[in-house]
Amino acid sequence: MDYNYIAIVMFSGMVLLLLTGQRVFAVIGFVAAVASILLWGTGGSAIPFTSTIKLMNWYPMLTLPMFVWMGYVMSETRMADDLYRMFHVWFGPIPGGLAIGTVLLMVLISAMNGLSVAGLAIGATIALPEMLKRDYDKVMITGVIQGGASLGILVPPSVVLVLYAMIARQPVGQLWLAGVLPGLLMAGIFILYVVIRCGLNPRLGPALTREERAAISWSEKLQLLRAGAMPVIIFATMMGPFIYGFASLVEASVIGAAVSTLVAALRGRMTKRVYESCMTQTLGVSCMFMWILLAALAFGAVFDGLGAVKAIEDLFLGDLGLGPWTILILMQVSFLIMGMFLDDTAMLVIVAPLYIPLVAKLDLGMTPQDALIWYGVLYTITCQIAYMTPPFGYNLFLMRAMAPDHVTLSDIYRSIFPIVGLMILTLIIIMIFPEIALWLPHQVYTK
């Protein structure tokens, strides 16, 4: 059988198995292992085994459990609650101030955890009830919370970018730094959206009343400022040594995990229950991503052996004669379509073996490494959009599960359309101006 047909059979079999509801890593790993044995006999079993060794030898993988642990410590010890109370007091006096504070809260939570689920849980359980109680428009704020939560997979330490780094064989530190300015740009666009909407119609986000503002003394404001600033200090303590070259990325992640644990213990919040909860959740997330990486590496190795990557390059660059930007746009559109039905890891594992080598070959006016770093940011933004795209946007159903009963699924669906539009705008800006993503990695790594 022609290798192109074998690749089609592998894709078809994988999609059919995914429709059965099996776990993504199990389906992809199973297809890769079976295909390798059928194609190359007993010697094909070396492909999954080699993938395991490659993952075990990838030193930056140690950052994953460290950052995930730090995020869960911040969440379980209620440091995120302190952050939101600080934003509530300092931003509440302006129209839409609590929604603005919520976006800033999401940025900080993203910088602690790297997972969108953590930010969404905190936003839906802490920020949403507070804003609904103060008569904020439920459609606007559910959209803002979902958009802000999606920053978790773009702002470092993004767990999704760790997965991309392993598959694309690029430095995870450069990818994380590449996500900083695009993440801040997107957060800034969300804040501008809130400011404009509440400026035109203050009833969408009523400010704190004069009586509420008078009831909060300056001493209480300063106390909340100190408590809320602690997560920022922890993040600066972690990233400062890395950015200035005093510590490697792995060492910086250990600093962050150790300092957050120490602060929680000194505040008396690191109880046995909290410790066990953080440990269990960290272990679960870390193991899940390691299994996904194993499956992705095995699947990619089979495709390399089939020559499918070369076939895709010949099709787009030779047979169809498409320009590099046309190919890039088609790739992003395909991710948006797949995102309606698949999660980010499934999309990456299925398509990365084909798309990533193709990106390195496109004439985009930059080095192949810069192209892959930049494309990692584009892919991640597309994944953020996929999290909120009907009919199977994960954030939509998570928000419905955590929101009060009077916030309906229809409200949540209506809330995401302007947010998705703003995210597509951000994607276009990053595509037109790659320097937004590449400037910080060049500055840090050149130094």
HELIX and SHEET records of a PDB file:
HELIX    1   1 TYR A    3  LEU A   19  1                                  17    
HELIX    2   2 VAL A   24  TRP A   40  1                                  17    
HELIX    3   3 GLY A   41  SER A   45  5                                   5    
HELIX    4   4 ALA A   46  MET A   56  1                                  11    
HELIX    5   5 TYR A   59  LEU A   62  5                                   4    
HELIX    6   6 THR A   63  GLU A   76  1                                  14    
HELIX    7   7 MET A   79  PHE A   91  1                                  13    
HELIX    8   8 GLY A   97  ASN A  113  1                                  17    
HELIX    9   9 SER A  116  ILE A  122  1                                   7    
HELIX   10  10 GLY A  123  ALA A  127  3                                   5    
HELIX   11  11 LEU A  128  LYS A  133  1                                   6    
HELIX   12  12 LYS A  138  ALA A  149  1                                  12    
HELIX   13  13 SER A  150  ILE A  153  5                                   4    
HELIX   14  14 VAL A  159  ALA A  168  1                                  10    
HELIX   15  15 VAL A  172  LEU A  200  1                                  29    
HELIX   16  16 PRO A  202  LEU A  204  5                                   3    
HELIX   17  17 ARG A  210  ALA A  214  1                                   5    
HELIX   18  18 TRP A  218  ILE A  243  1                                  26    
HELIX   19  19 LEU A  249  LEU A  266  1                                  18    
HELIX   20  20 LYS A  272  LEU A  306  1                                  35    
HELIX   21  21 ALA A  308  GLU A  313  1                                   6    
HELIX   22  22 ASP A  314  ASP A  319  3                                   6    
HELIX   23  23 PRO A  324  MET A  338  1                                  15    
HELIX   24  24 ASP A  344  LYS A  361  1                                  18    
HELIX   25  25 PRO A  368  TYR A  387  1                                  20    
HELIX   26  26 TYR A  394  MET A  402  1                                   9    
HELIX   27  27 LEU A  409  ILE A  432  1                                  24    
HELIX   28  28 GLU A  435  THR A  446  1                                  12    
END                                                                             
